[in-house]
């Protein structure tokens, strides 16, 4: 577990017990919320709630269950701003230049390692946050799965990846072409189990001195209706590999960041 050092704590007087600089506290505390939802562009959505695809089928999700597995949060070291002056080597070093310091025991130590020794553990990842939840992403609902809190090391949160064990799509489909003769008038039901997958989003949130302790990330995973554009329902059972590829290609993720002490 990464902890803020006594040296760093001495630099700032805190009045609140949970202050980020108090000795024994981690560099940061992460809480994550993951929202998974199916989305439909306005020009695809019909007044009755069905949506159309490029292959001229009309769809209505009944269930789009995604069994979430875990979130992997990558924290990378950030040595762009050093806590020490290389021109004035810290205790235990005789000379610092060119990205490394000469230790008194003869070792060459890079700046990141020197920084870690002065400030505490630096970023390393990924951090694994379990997400043992099944989210119904079908319209209009959207479930937010929480994860954390988890202690963060010194560094920068750079990437969040959410994986799922499997997905199950249950829907009803009608022929929306001009002739309308590819499927029965009442449409047909489809039930597709899909294999495991993942989606990731980049984020840049610093963890360390002068940064708020609490880091709250909200990750929105969206699966647009376009993932079904190439599916020909009348042609028979869909190819699972093709569906998996289409889902992974169309799915996107974004992260919003909120912070406080």
N, C-alpha and C positions, 0 to 999 in steps of 0.2 A: 504494500500500500504506500502511495506517495504521500509524504508529509512535509509541511512547510517548516523550514529550519528555524532554530532559535535565533540565528543571525538575522534572517529576514524578518522575523517577528519583532526584533528589537528596533527595527527601523520605523515602526508605526505603532501608535497607541490606539487600541480599539476599545470602544465603550460597550459594544454589543457582544455578548458571549459567543455568538456564532460567527464572529468576524472572520473573514477569509485568512487574515494574517495571524490568528491565534495559534501558538505552538500546539502541535498534535493534530491540527485539522489538515485534511487533504488539500491539494492545490485547487481542486474543483470537485463538484458533485454534479453528476449528470442524471437527468430524468428525461426519458424519451417517450413520446406518444406516436404511435403509428396508425395512420388512417388509410384504409384500403377501400376504394370505391370504383365502380364502373361509371364512366361518363359518356354522355352523348351530346354532340354538337347540336346547337339549336336548329340548324338546317336539316338535320336528320330525324328530329323528333316529331312524331305525329300527335294530333290532339288527343287521341285515345291512349297515349302512353307507349305505343309501339315505336320502334325506330327502324330506319331503313339502312341497308348496306349497299355497297357498290355493285354487288351481284343481284340486286333487285329482290331481296328477301326482306320481309318485315319480321322483326324480332320483339319478343317481350321476355325479359329475364323473370324467372320465378325465384330462383336462388342462384347465387354465384359465391359459393363458399370457398374461402381461402384459409387453409390450415397453416397459420403462421408458425415458424420454427424458432428463429432467433434473429437478433440484430447484431451486426458486427461493426464496431465503431473503431476506426483507425485514428490513433493519436500519434503524431510525428513530432520529433524534437524540433525546436525552433531556436536557433542560435544566432538569428539576425541581430538581436539586441542582447549583448552580454551584460551580466551583472558585475563583471570585473573589467578593469582597464588593462589590456595586454602590456601597456608600457610600465605598469606597476604590478608585477606578478603577485598573485595571492600567496599566502603561506604554503610552503611545501614545493614551490616552484622558483626557479632562478631566472628564467627567460621565456617570454612568450612572443612568438612571431610566426607568420605564415600559416596560421590556423592550428598551431599546436604549442604546447608549453613543455619546457625541460623540467622534469621533476628532480628533486634533490637526490633521489635514489637512482638517477640515470635514465629513467623512462621518458619517452616522448608521448605526451598525452594530448589528444585533440581537444579543442575548445569545448565541444559538447560534453566530454567526460569531465573536464574541469568544472563546467557549469553544474553538472549533476552533483559533483562532490560538494559544491558550495550551497546549492539551493535544494537539493533533494533529488529524488528519482525523476528522470526526464521521460518524455513520451515514448511509449512502446505499445504496440497493438498487434492484432485488434483486441478490444475488449468485447467479451461475449455477453449479451443480455438476452436471456430466454424470453420467448414470446409464445408461450403455449396457449394459443387462443385460436378459435375459429371465427373469422369475420365474414359476415354476409355483405358482400360488396354490391349486391344487386340494387338497382334503383328502387326507391329513392333513398334507401338507408345507407349509412356509412358508420362503421364501428371504429372507435379509437381504442387500440390496445396499448396499455401503459407498460413501461419497463423501467427498471431502476428503483431507487437511486443506486448509483455506483460511483466509487471514488475515481477521480481522474488524476493522472500524473501531469507533471509540467510539460507543456508542449502546445500543439495546435490540433484540435479535432478537425480532421481533413476529409473524412469520408464516412458515410453510414450506408451499410448494406443490409437489406432485409431479405430473408429467405423464407420460403414456404415449403411445407412437406408435400402438399398436393393441393389441387383445386378441383372443385366439382361445379360444373355449369349445368343448370337445369333451366330450360327455356321452352317457349312455344314459338314456332316459326310458320309464317304464311308466305305464299308467293305474291310478291308485289310487282311483278312484271305486267306489261299491258295485257298479255293473254291470260295470265293468272291460272295456267293449267298445269304447272309443274308439281303442285302439292294439292291435297284435298282442300276444299273450301274452308273447312274448319281448322286448317293448319295441322302440324304434327308436333309432338313433343320430342325434345332432344335431351339426353342426359350424358354429359361428357366428363369422365374423370381425366384430369391432366396431371402430369408428373411434377416433381419438385422443380423449383426455379428460384431466382433472386433478382432483385433490382437494387441499384445503388444511386446515391446522390452525393455530390461534393458539397462540402461546407467548410468554412474557415472561421473557427472560433478559438481564440487564444485562451490558454489556461496557464495562470501564473501570476507573478507580482502585478498589482494594480488592476487585476481583472476581478469582476464579481465572482463570488464563490459558486452560486447556483447557476447551472447551465441547463436550460430547458429547450429541448429540440422537439419540433413537431414535424414528422415526416409524412407527407401526403403521397400515397402511391395510387396512380390513376391508370385504369385500363380503358382506353377509348373504344367506342363502337367499331372503329376502323380495323380492329384486330380480326373481325369477322368478314371483312370485305371480299376475301377470295374463297370463302366457303360456299360450295354448291350443295345445299342441303338435299336437293332432289337426286344427286348423284349417288347417294348411299352413305353409309357410315363414314364419318370424317377420319382422316389420317391423323393419329395422335401426335406424331412427330411434327407434322405440318402445323397443327393447332398450337403445339408447344412453341414452335419457332415464331408463329404469328403473335402469340401472347407476349413472349419475351421481347420481340421487336417493337411492339406497340406500347408496352407498359412504360411509364415514366415516373420519376420520383422527384420531389422537391422538399427542401428543408427550411423551416423558419426557426429563428433563434431568439430566445428570450433569456435575459440574464437579470440576476439580482443578488445582493449579499444576504 
